[in-house]
Amino acid sequence: MGGDRFLWNVVVLLLENHIVKGTQRSEEQETKAHGQIHPDIEFILSLCHQFSPSIQVTTCRKLLKYLRGLPEDKEDGRPQRRMTRSKKKGSRLNPEDQLFILANHTSKQLRHFKFLLTSFVASLLSREVFIAQVVESEDNQALQPLYQSLLEENLLFVTSVAHSVESNAQTGTARFWRALLHKAYDILEKVNYLLPNNIFITVVTGLMQNELATVRRKAMDLLNTKLQQQGNALAAEEESMLLSLVDQLLSVVIATKQSEYDAEELAVNRQTALFSLKLLCKLLGPDHPHAFKKVFHVSTQVFSSTSSSTVVTASALLCLAELCTSLKAHAIPHLPHFMPGLLSVLQNDKKLLSNDLLLLSSVTTVHKVVESLPYFMSPYLLDIIQKITALSAMEEMETNQKSPLQLRLKAVRQNLSTTMSPRVLLPAVTKCYENVCEKNRNCIGPLMHILRDHLTSISKEDLTSHHHQILNFFLTALDFRVTQNHLSLADIDQVEIHVIQAMVSLVMRLSEAMFRPMFFKLFDWASRNEAPKDRLLTFYRLTDCIAEKLKGLFTLFAGHIVKNAATLLDDNNTMKTDDSFFPADPNAEEKSVLLLQFILDCLHKCFLYDNEGFVNKERFDTLMQPLADQIENLQGNEEAYEERMTSHVIPCIGQFAVAAGDDGSWKPLNYQVLLKTRHSSAKVRFAALKTIEEFNNKLGEDYMTLLPETIPFLAELMEDESFEVERQCQEVISQMEKVLGEPLQKYF
């Protein structure tokens, strides 16, 4: 009798008795007792199950309400009503105060009681017996208002405990309050799982109309949790019920500070509502695009407003990103409305760069918009490319690690390069290059990444039809060294390599018939008489990279540059000319050193990958003397000379001998090198010895034919005035003996 009114009283009294007379476990021990239910608790649960589900739900609500009415602690200053004989006759006690009498219990017992009662509610709602009763109940409609009331009370209880957690964070009871909050959320989760979708949506709809902002926010949190876990398809009725929430959520999003919210609570609620709209759009947007048209307008309004907080702006951007992803073509009419606002957010450097969340959200939104609507981006493409390249350059300079922002920027660049047609992308890249060349050259690297990936992915038909446009752009970009000659050589090299890498990606897509005239045009662009000499630096650096990629195929075209390369080697040799190759240039010596390195590296690769007889008699005669004379070329300082000899000249001459392939060519080359051992400079003699050692290593036993003419020169060096040269000579002889397999002392 009276189960709906008095069952909760019985539960409280029985649990109080369990605390006082039963096992005296602390709340900490209670927390650890997972899966272990005391016989007393088991009895109370069984008692509750004797009643209908509606009475059990009502009992849970009343228990939570009673818990919320209990003081935080005995010493919190609240008046305590005691049962004493001094009460005046006829006075009446509050019935609730007679259930758990504070005066008769310690603070520890009060905490234990709270935790035990909260755990009891969680256990009751998750018991298989109770769930079976709910499933078998014939009047589930009658349970809806009870579930709503239970959720409301639970949310209020969660809020109350959360405040206690905050106020007791530095006290000895902090652990207890955290455990109690966890249990309170556990009840919330149990109720959430308990409800069928249609009842859950009805309950949440009711909670959304609650007077308390906290309850409304928790209701949205419950909705978000449910939507994220929704795996099965929804019924038409459930979809309709969820769609009805869109307008309610929008009203929360557009709430202003003049409402009941304070500023902080306003921001949190707006953020939560935007997240709910995002999840609803992901779930229902593809099938119900028209229901989300208003969301476009509201999201744009929010992130375009200067008064919106950063987290709200970020949430609005992510909501917009989901709208574009889910609605796809239905988002096209809204592009002119939200794209200017999105670009405005991207261009607000001061606000953007001071907040990582806003920055990542903005880039994510651009990524989703470009990914979903690539064919409608042309009016905004230039602005997008400029901002994405600027952010990419900035992020690469600040961190070497793969941050989420870097990965997202890379995804945007990848989308731009693979989804845009050349007709749209190439003019935008060209214009962007012109804009950033002077103002922000660090953007050129990411810009060339976009172009490089684009050239790798476009069809052969597009490549053929846009070939001249692409080549003209590269001729402009490769002129960076000339047009920006006021920059340091290091800065120029850093930018130029990005352009060259993009150019090489183009080369790898071309047929021989297309590459040959393009290569000859590049050669003419760099080597004609009126051309700036700085172009030769760029050309031979580019040619070196092309040779590395094409390997043996490049020797089919390299014959065209042999004479020019030989001439440039001599023109930059201080032993053959006193005139600077780069007159009136403050960096003339450094540029000559660089040019020599690029030419030598390019020739070295031609020799290295020569399988088709590239080094014939004519080319050997053209190159032999200029290459051998590089040993005595003292261009640059001493450090530059040593580095050039070790890394460029000696490997190039050694591979030149291998490519020549017969002793008829080896002898004159070997003799020219041997002559350098009589040079007045000890470092030249030392370099000549290293070259002879390289010959010996490369030719192996074939070097035996060159030994008779080599021995006299080595004999002279054995008594060289330089200790380093003499020691190097001994090492060369020792190395020869190992390779040839016989001692050489008998020849001296």
JOSULUR-V485306 format. One record per pair of residues at least 4 apart in sequence whose ideal C-beta (glycine too) atoms are under 8 Angstrom apart, sorted by the first residue. I is the first residue (numbers start at 0). J is the second residue. If there is no record, write none. Layout:
BEGIN
[[I,J] [I,J]]
END
This chain:
BEGIN
[[1,5] [2,6] [2,50] [2,51] [2,54] [2,58] [3,53] [3,54] [3,57] [3,58] [5,9] [6,10] [6,47] [6,50] [6,54] [6,55] [6,58] [7,11] [7,57] [7,58] [7,61] [7,62] [7,65] [8,12] [8,94] [8,98] [9,13] [9,46] [10,14] [10,43] [10,46] [10,47] [10,58] [10,62] [10,116] [10,119] [11,15] [11,62] [11,65] [11,98] [11,99] [11,116] [12,16] [12,98] [13,17] [13,39] [13,42] [13,43] [14,18] [14,40] [14,43] [14,112] [14,115] [14,116] [14,119] [15,19] [15,98] [15,99] [15,112] [16,20] [16,21] [16,39] [17,21] [17,37] [17,39] [17,40] [17,115] [18,104] [18,108] [18,111] [18,112] [18,115] [19,104] [19,108] [21,37] [21,39] [22,37] [24,28] [24,29] [24,32] [24,111] [25,29] [25,107] [25,111] [26,30] [26,110] [26,111] [26,114] [26,175] [26,178] [27,31] [27,174] [27,175] [27,178] [28,32] [29,111] [29,114] [29,115] [29,118] [30,114] [30,178] [36,40] [36,41] [36,44] [36,122] [37,41] [38,42] [39,43] [40,44] [40,115] [40,119] [40,122] [41,45] [42,46] [43,47] [43,119] [44,48] [44,119] [44,122] [44,123] [44,126] [45,49] [47,55] [47,58] [47,123] [48,55] [48,126] [48,128] [48,129] [48,132] [50,54] [50,55] [50,58] [51,55] [51,132] [51,136] [52,56] [52,129] [52,132] [52,133] [52,136] [52,142] [53,57] [53,138] [53,141] [53,142] [53,145] [54,58] [55,59] [55,123] [55,129] [55,132] [56,60] [56,142] [56,145] [56,146] [56,149] [57,61] [57,145] [58,62] [59,63] [59,120] [59,123] [59,124] [59,149] [59,186] [60,64] [60,145] [60,148] [60,149] [60,152] [61,65] [62,66] [62,116] [62,119] [62,120] [63,67] [63,120] [63,149] [63,152] [63,153] [63,155] [63,156] [63,186] [64,68] [64,152] [65,69] [65,95] [65,98] [65,116] [66,113] [66,116] [66,117] [66,156] [67,152] [67,155] [67,156] [67,159] [68,95] [69,99] [69,109] [69,113] [70,75] [70,77] [70,101] [70,109] [71,75] [71,163] [71,166] [71,167] [72,106] [72,109] [72,172] [73,79] [73,101] [73,104] [73,105] [73,106] [73,109] [74,106] [79,101] [79,102] [80,92] [80,93] [80,96] [80,102] [81,100] [81,102] [82,86] [82,92] [82,97] [82,100] [82,102] [86,90] [86,92] [92,96] [92,97] [93,97] [94,98] [96,100] [99,104] [99,109] [99,112] [100,104] [101,109] [104,108] [104,109] [104,112] [105,109] [106,110] [107,111] [108,112] [109,113] [110,114] [110,172] [110,175] [111,115] [112,116] [113,117] [113,179] [114,118] [114,175] [114,178] [114,179] [114,182] [115,119] [116,120] [117,121] [117,179] [117,182] [117,183] [117,186] [118,122] [118,182] [119,123] [120,124] [120,186] [121,125] [121,182] [121,185] [121,186] [121,189] [122,126] [123,129] [124,129] [124,186] [124,189] [124,190] [124,193] [125,129] [125,130] [125,189] [126,130] [127,131] [128,132] [129,133] [130,134] [130,193] [131,135] [132,136] [133,139] [133,142] [133,193] [136,142] [138,142] [139,143] [139,195] [139,198] [141,145] [142,146] [142,198] [143,147] [143,198] [143,201] [143,202] [144,148] [144,205] [145,149] [146,150] [146,190] [146,193] [146,194] [146,198] [146,202] [147,151] [147,201] [147,202] [147,205] [147,206] [148,152] [149,153] [149,190] [150,154] [150,187] [150,190] [150,202] [150,206] [150,218] [150,221] [151,155] [151,206] [151,209] [151,214] [152,156] [153,157] [153,183] [153,186] [153,187] [153,190] [154,158] [154,187] [154,206] [154,213] [154,214] [154,217] [154,218] [155,159] [155,211] [155,213] [155,214] [156,160] [156,183] [156,186] [157,161] [157,180] [157,183] [157,184] [157,187] [157,217] [158,162] [158,213] [158,217] [159,163] [160,164] [160,176] [160,179] [160,180] [160,183] [161,165] [161,180] [162,166] [163,167] [163,176] [163,179] [164,168] [164,173] [164,176] [164,177] [164,180] [167,172] [167,173] [167,176] [168,173] [169,173] [172,176] [173,177] [174,178] [175,179] [176,180] [177,181] [178,182] [179,183] [180,184] [181,185] [182,186] [183,187] [184,188] [185,189] [186,190] [187,191] [187,217] [187,221] [188,192] [188,224] [189,193] [190,194] [191,199] [191,221] [191,224] [191,225] [194,198] [194,199] [194,202] [195,199] [196,200] [196,225] [196,233] [196,234] [196,237] [197,201] [197,234] [197,236] [197,237] [197,240] [198,202] [199,203] [199,225] [200,204] [200,237] [200,240] [200,241] [200,244] [201,205] [201,240] [202,206] [203,207] [203,218] [203,221] [203,222] [203,225] [203,244] [204,208] [204,240] [204,243] [204,244] [204,247] [205,209] [206,214] [206,215] [206,217] [206,218] [206,221] [207,215] [207,218] [207,219] [207,244] [207,247] [208,215] [208,247] [209,214] [209,215] [209,218] [210,214] [211,215] [212,216] [212,259] [212,260] [212,264] [212,268] [213,217] [214,218] [215,219] [215,251] [215,268] [216,220] [216,264] [216,267] [216,268] [216,271] [217,221] [218,222] [219,223] [219,248] [219,251] [219,268] [219,271] [219,272] [219,274] [219,275] [220,224] [220,271] [221,225] [222,226] [222,244] [222,275] [222,278] [223,227] [223,271] [223,274] [223,275] [223,278] [224,228] [225,229] [226,275] [226,278] [226,279] [226,282] [227,278] [229,233] [229,282] [233,237] [233,238] [233,241] [233,282] [233,283] [234,238] [235,239] [236,240] [237,241] [238,242] [238,283] [238,286] [238,287] [239,243] [240,244] [241,279] [241,282] [241,283] [242,279] [242,283] [242,287] [242,290] [243,247] [244,248] [244,275] [244,279] [245,249] [245,276] [245,279] [245,290] [245,291] [245,293] [245,294] [246,250] [246,293] [247,251] [248,252] [248,272] [248,275] [248,276] [248,279] [249,253] [249,272] [249,276] [249,293] [249,294] [249,297] [250,254] [251,268] [251,269] [251,271] [251,272] [252,269] [252,272] [252,273] [252,276] [252,297] [252,301] [252,315] [253,297] [253,300] [253,301] [254,258] [254,260] [254,265] [254,268] [254,269] [255,265] [256,260] [256,262] [256,265] [258,265] [260,264] [260,265] [260,268] [261,265] [262,266] [263,267] [264,268] [265,269] [266,270] [266,308] [266,310] [266,311] [267,271] [268,272] [269,273] [269,301] [269,311] [269,314] [270,274] [270,310] [270,311] [270,314] [271,275] [272,276] [273,277] [273,298] [273,301] [273,311] [273,314] [273,315] [273,317] [273,318] [274,278] [274,314] [274,317] [274,318] [275,279] [276,280] [276,291] [276,294] [276,298] [276,318] [277,281] [277,314] [277,317] [277,318] [277,321] [278,282] [279,283] [279,284] [279,291] [280,284] [280,291] [280,294] [280,318] [280,321] [280,322] [280,325] [280,326] [281,321] [281,324] [281,325] [283,287] [283,290] [283,291] [284,288] [284,291] [284,321] [284,322] [284,325] [284,326] [285,325] [285,326] [287,291] [288,292] [288,325] [288,326] [288,329] [289,329] [291,295] [291,322] [291,325] [291,326] [292,296] [292,333] [293,297] [294,298] [294,318] [294,322] [295,299] [295,319] [295,322] [295,330] [295,333] [295,336] [295,337] [296,300] [296,333] [296,336] [297,301] [298,302] [298,315] [298,316] [298,318] [298,319] [298,322] [298,337] [299,303] [299,315] [299,319] [299,333] [299,336] [299,337] [299,340] [300,304] [301,307] [301,311] [301,312] [301,315] [302,307] [302,312] [302,315] [302,316] [302,319] [302,340] [302,341] [302,344] [303,340] [303,343] [303,344] [304,312] [307,311] [307,312] [307,315] [308,312] [309,313] [309,350] [309,354] [309,356] [309,357] [310,314] [310,356] [311,315] [312,316] [312,344] [312,357] [312,360] [313,317] [313,354] [313,356] [313,357] [313,359] [313,360] [313,361] [314,318] [314,360] [315,319] [316,320] [316,341] [316,344] [316,357] [316,360] [316,361] [316,363] [316,364] [317,321] [317,360] [317,363] [317,364] [318,322] [319,323] [319,337] [319,341] [319,364] [319,368] [320,324] [320,363] [320,364] [320,366] [320,367] [320,368] [321,325] [321,367] [322,326] [322,330] [323,327] [323,330] [323,364] [323,367] [323,368] [323,371] [323,372] [324,367] [324,370] [324,371] [326,330] [327,371] [327,372] [330,334] [330,371] [330,372] [331,372] [331,375] [333,337] [334,338] [334,372] [334,375] [335,339] [336,340] [337,341] [338,342] [338,368] [338,378] [338,379] [339,343] [340,344] [341,345] [341,361] [341,364] [341,365] [341,368] [342,346] [342,379] [342,382] [342,383] [342,386] [343,347] [344,350] [344,351] [344,357] [344,361] [345,351] [345,361] [345,365] [345,382] [345,383] [345,386] [346,382] [346,386] [347,351] [348,352] [349,353] [350,354] [350,357] [351,357] [351,358] [351,361] [352,358] [352,393] [354,358] [355,359] [355,404] [356,360] [357,361] [358,362] [358,390] [358,404] [359,363] [359,403] [359,404] [359,407] [360,364] [361,365] [362,366] [362,387] [362,390] [362,404] [362,407] [362,408] [362,411] [363,367] [363,407] [364,368] [365,369] [365,383] [365,386] [365,387] [365,411] [366,370] [366,407] [366,410] [366,411] [366,414] [367,371] [368,372] [368,376] [369,373] [369,376] [369,383] [369,411] [369,414] [369,415] [369,418] [370,414] [370,418] [372,376] [373,414] [373,418] [373,419] [374,420] [376,380] [376,383] [376,419] [376,423] [377,423] [377,427] [379,383] [380,384] [380,415] [380,419] [380,423] [380,424] [380,427] [381,385] [381,427] [381,430] [381,431] [382,386] [383,387] [383,411] [383,415] [384,388] [384,415] [384,427] [384,428] [384,431] [384,446] [384,449] [385,389] [385,431] [385,434] [385,435] [385,442] [386,390] [387,391] [387,408] [387,411] [387,412] [387,415] [387,445] [388,392] [388,431] [388,435] [388,442] [388,443] [388,445] [388,446] [388,449] [389,393] [389,435] [389,439] [389,441] [389,442] [390,394] [390,404] [390,408] [391,395] [391,405] [391,408] [391,409] [391,412] [391,442] [391,444] [391,445] [391,448] [392,396] [392,439] [392,441] [392,442] [392,444] [392,445] [393,397] [393,441] [394,398] [394,402] [394,404] [394,405] [394,408] [395,405] [395,444] [395,445] [396,441] [398,402] [398,405] [400,405] [401,405] [401,406] [402,406] [403,407] [404,408] [405,409] [406,410] [407,411] [408,412] [408,445] [409,413] [410,414] [411,415] [412,416] [412,445] [412,448] [412,449] [412,452] [413,417] [413,452] [414,418] [415,419] [415,424] [415,449] [415,453] [416,424] [416,448] [416,449] [416,450] [416,451] [416,452] [416,453] [416,456] [417,452] [417,453] [417,456] [419,423] [419,424] [419,453] [420,424] [420,461] [421,425] [421,453] [421,457] [421,461] [421,464] [421,465] [421,468] [422,426] [422,465] [423,427] [424,428] [424,449] [424,453] [425,429] [425,465] [425,468] [425,469] [425,472] [426,430] [427,431] [428,432] [428,446] [428,449] [428,450] [428,453] [428,472] [429,433] [429,472] [429,475] [430,434] [431,435] [431,442] [431,446] [432,436] [432,443] [432,446] [432,472] [432,475] [432,476] [434,438] [435,439] [435,440] [435,442] [435,443] [435,446] [436,440] [436,443] [436,479] [436,482] [436,483] [440,483] [440,486] [440,490] [440,494] [442,446] [443,447] [443,476] [443,479] [443,494] [443,497] [443,498] [444,448] [444,493] [444,494] [444,497] [445,449] [446,450] [446,497] [447,451] [447,476] [447,497] [447,498] [447,500] [447,501] [448,452] [448,497] [448,501] [449,453] [450,454] [450,501] [451,455] [451,500] [451,501] [451,504] [452,456] [452,504] [453,457] [454,462] [454,469] [454,501] [454,504] [454,505] [454,508] [455,504] [455,507] [455,508] [457,461] [457,462] [457,465] [458,462] [459,463] [459,508] [460,464] [461,465] [462,466] [462,469] [462,508] [462,509] [463,513] [465,469] [466,470] [466,513] [466,517] [467,471] [468,472] [469,473] [469,505] [470,474] [470,517] [470,520] [471,475] [472,476] [473,477] [473,498] [473,501] [473,502] [473,505] [474,478] [474,521] [474,524] [476,498] [476,501] [477,495] [477,498] [477,499] [477,502] [477,521] [477,534] [477,537] [477,538] [477,541] [478,482] [478,534] [478,537] [479,483] [479,491] [479,494] [479,495] [479,498] [479,537] [480,484] [480,491] [480,495] [480,533] [480,534] [480,536] [480,537] [481,531] [481,533] [481,534] [483,491] [483,494] [484,491] [484,533] [486,490] [486,491] [487,491] [488,492] [488,586] [488,589] [488,590] [488,593] [489,493] [490,494] [491,495] [492,496] [493,497] [494,498] [495,499] [495,537] [495,540] [496,500] [496,540] [497,501] [498,502] [499,503] [499,537] [499,540] [499,541] [499,544] [500,504] [500,544] [501,505] [502,506] [502,541] [503,507] [503,541] [503,544] [503,545] [503,548] [504,508] [505,509] [506,514] [506,545] [506,548] [506,549] [507,548] [509,513] [509,514] [509,517] [510,514] [511,515] [511,555] [512,516] [513,517] [514,518] [514,556] [515,519] [515,556] [516,520] [517,521] [518,522] [518,545] [518,556] [518,559] [519,523] [519,559] [520,524] [521,525] [521,538] [521,541] [522,526] [522,538] [522,559] [522,560] [522,563] [523,527] [524,530] [524,534] [524,538] [525,530] [525,534] [525,535] [525,537] [525,538] [526,530] [526,534] [526,535] [526,538] [526,563] [530,534] [532,536] [532,580] [532,581] [533,537] [533,581] [533,590] [534,538] [535,539] [535,567] [535,594] [536,540] [536,590] [536,593] [536,594] [536,597] [537,541] [538,542] [539,543] [539,564] [539,594] [539,597] [539,598] [539,601] [540,544] [540,597] [541,545] [542,546] [542,557] [542,560] [542,597] [542,601] [543,547] [543,597] [543,600] [543,601] [543,604] [544,548] [545,549] [545,553] [546,550] [546,553] [546,557] [546,601] [546,604] [546,605] [546,608] [547,604] [549,553] [550,604] [550,608] [551,608] [551,609] [551,610] [551,611] [553,557] [553,604] [553,605] [553,608] [554,558] [554,605] [554,608] [554,609] [554,610] [554,611] [554,613] [555,611] [557,561] [557,601] [557,605] [557,613] [558,613] [558,618] [560,564] [560,601] [561,565] [561,618] [561,621] [561,622] [562,566] [562,621] [563,567] [564,568] [564,598] [564,601] [564,602] [564,622] [564,625] [565,569] [565,621] [565,622] [565,625] [566,570] [566,625] [567,571] [567,580] [567,594] [567,598] [568,572] [568,595] [568,598] [568,599] [568,625] [568,626] [568,628] [568,629] [569,575] [569,576] [569,625] [569,628] [570,575] [570,576] [570,580] [571,580] [571,591] [571,594] [571,595] [571,632] [571,634] [572,576] [572,625] [572,628] [572,629] [572,631] [572,632] [572,634] [573,577] [573,632] [573,633] [573,634] [574,628] [574,631] [574,632] [574,633] [575,628] [578,582] [579,584] [579,587] [579,588] [579,591] [580,587] [580,590] [580,591] [580,594] [581,586] [581,587] [581,590] [581,591] [582,587] [583,587] [584,590] [586,590] [587,591] [588,592] [588,634] [588,635] [589,593] [589,635] [590,594] [591,595] [591,634] [591,635] [592,596] [592,634] [592,635] [592,639] [592,643] [593,597] [594,598] [595,599] [595,629] [595,632] [595,634] [595,643] [595,647] [596,600] [596,643] [596,646] [596,647] [597,601] [598,602] [599,603] [599,629] [599,643] [599,647] [599,648] [599,651] [600,604] [600,647] [600,651] [601,605] [602,606] [602,622] [602,626] [602,651] [602,655] [603,607] [603,647] [603,650] [603,651] [603,654] [604,608] [605,609] [605,613] [605,658] [606,613] [606,614] [606,651] [606,654] [606,655] [606,657] [606,658] [607,654] [607,658] [609,613] [609,614] [609,658] [613,618] [613,658] [614,618] [614,619] [614,622] [614,655] [614,658] [614,659] [614,660] [614,664] [615,619] [616,620] [616,664] [617,621] [618,622] [619,623] [619,659] [619,664] [621,625] [622,626] [622,655] [623,627] [623,655] [623,664] [623,667] [623,668] [623,671] [624,628] [624,671] [625,629] [626,648] [626,651] [626,652] [626,655] [627,652] [627,668] [627,671] [627,672] [627,675] [628,632] [628,671] [629,643] [629,648] [629,652] [630,644] [630,648] [630,652] [630,672] [630,675] [630,683] [630,686] [630,687] [630,690] [631,675] [631,678] [631,680] [631,683] [632,640] [633,640] [633,680] [633,683] [634,639] [634,640] [634,643] [635,639] [635,640] [635,643] [636,640] [637,641] [637,682] [638,642] [639,643] [640,644] [640,682] [641,645] [641,682] [642,646] [642,647] [643,647] [643,648] [644,648] [644,649] [644,686] [644,689] [645,649] [645,689] [646,650] [647,651] [648,652] [648,686] [648,690] [649,653] [649,686] [649,689] [649,690] [649,693] [650,654] [650,693] [651,655] [652,656] [652,668] [652,672] [652,690] [652,693] [653,657] [653,690] [653,693] [653,694] [653,696] [653,697] [654,658] [654,697] [655,659] [655,668] [656,664] [656,665] [656,668] [656,669] [656,694] [656,697] [656,698] [657,697] [657,698] [659,664] [659,665] [659,668] [660,664] [661,665] [662,666] [662,701] [662,704] [662,705] [664,668] [665,669] [665,694] [665,698] [665,701] [665,704] [665,705] [666,670] [666,704] [666,705] [666,708] [667,671] [668,672] [669,673] [669,691] [669,694] [669,705] [669,708] [669,709] [670,674] [670,708] [671,675] [672,676] [672,687] [672,690] [672,691] [672,694] [673,687] [673,691] [673,708] [673,709] [673,712] [675,683] [675,684] [675,686] [675,687] [675,690] [676,684] [676,687] [676,688] [676,691] [676,712] [676,715] [676,716] [677,684] [677,712] [677,715] [678,683] [678,684] [678,687] [679,683] [680,684] [681,685] [681,719] [681,720] [681,721] [681,723] [681,724] [682,686] [683,687] [684,688] [684,716] [684,719] [684,721] [684,724] [685,689] [685,721] [685,723] [685,724] [685,727] [686,690] [687,691] [688,692] [688,716] [688,724] [688,727] [688,728] [688,731] [689,693] [689,727] [690,694] [691,695] [691,709] [691,731] [692,696] [692,730] [692,731] [692,734] [693,697] [694,698] [694,702] [694,705] [695,699] [695,702] [695,731] [695,734] [695,735] [695,738] [696,734] [696,738] [698,702] [698,705] [699,738] [700,738] [700,739] [700,740] [702,706] [702,735] [702,738] [702,739] [703,739] [705,709] [706,710] [706,735] [706,739] [706,743] [706,746] [708,712] [709,713] [710,714] [710,743] [710,746] [710,747] [711,715] [712,716] [713,717] [713,728] [713,731] [713,732] [713,747] [714,718] [714,747] [715,719] [716,724] [716,725] [716,728] [717,725] [717,728] [717,729] [717,747] [718,725] [719,724] [719,725] [719,728] [720,724] [721,725] [722,726] [723,727] [724,728] [725,729] [726,730] [727,731] [728,732] [729,733] [730,734] [731,735] [732,736] [732,743] [733,737] [734,738] [735,739] [735,743] [736,740] [736,741] [736,742] [736,743] [739,743] [743,747]]
END
